[in-house]
Amino acid sequence: MSTDVIQADRLQAFQSDFTRLCDEIGRVVVGQRAAIEGAVLALLAGGHALVEGPPGVGKTLLARTLADATELTFRRIQFTPDLMGADVIGTYVVMESAGRRKFEFQQGPVFANIVLADEINRATPKTQAALLEALQEFAVTVASETYDLPQPFFVIATQGPDDGDGTFPLPEKQLDRFLARLEMRRPAATELEAVVDRMTDATEPAARPVLTATRVVEMTQLVRQVRLDPQARQYAVRLVTASDPLDPTAPPLVKQYVRQGASPRGALALVLLAKARAAAAGRDRATSEDIRTQASAALVHRLALNFDGHADRIATDKVVAELVERIAP
């Protein structure tokens, strides 16, 4: 637990930089403020984000613009059924120099600060698994060698909300490695007008760099220094515990429709996102309210439904909403 008191000027700078970054992204991505702030919070909390939404709402644009506004290196991986693991992490190739041949490792597109895993559920489970180590360990192992990934390292994966044919649903272990799940909705009429104006003009909008990679790392480190109220810690634990259908405190929807609740990573995600939200508000202490507001982003993708849940097409958003409603801070 962090006991250091964060200086007020550092918190003010964090709050200012957070707002500037979100505003700059908002100059390009119309509306979607919740998704923009959620992506930035996930980045500064040191995790990864899974973004869901219908086609054309700006999921790819959000990832690219976030990189442009932070001076971070950006690579896009288009996940398709024929994509191989080596296409993601890299492989050894034979190189010839001065008449001699040797094996040399060629880095894959995962070696970047921000990696867009576009339509991640269209690749086979074997290829999806190539990201597991990167998501958790911030490194990749090829043959017997382990290579560290650049810092900061942030994966933003996209998928449709109801993808069917030609997709391979992400396994629970993969979903659990995403700190937050974000939703991008269809734009309202006024927002759609703004999209049409911006994207059909002679010059498309582009984000200007407002933060350096070094500053992003500094902000990530500051998030870890934010203190956590004991009540907030207990609240996060109660929410995660109650997501287990076998727990006595589980709400009715959990007991009826959930096969497996959130893992301990769910509690860690709740706390880290709450700390990031507190710092973004200029506070040095995260509260139960911060935990409550981040419950959906941290837990929705971590609940595995049982047969009845799938048959009745229950949305895990609804289950988490009941968790928050019935489990008191």
ABEGO torsion letter per residue (X at the ends): XBABBBBAAAAAAAAAAAAAAAAAAAAABBEGAAAAAAAAAAAAAGBBBBBBEBBGAGAAAAAAAAAAAAGBBBBBBBBBAABBAAAAAEBBBBBBBGGBBBBBBBBBAABBABBBBBGAAABBAAAAAAAAAAAAAGBBBBEABBBBBBOBBBBBBBBBAABBBGBBBBBAAAAAABABBBBBBBBBAAAAAAAAAAAABABBBBBBBABBAAAAAAAAAAAAABBBBAAAAAAAAAAAAAABAABAABBAAAAAABABBBBAAAAAAAAAAAAAAAAAAGBABBBAAAAAAAAAAAAAAABBBBAAAAAAGBBAAAAAAAAAAABBX
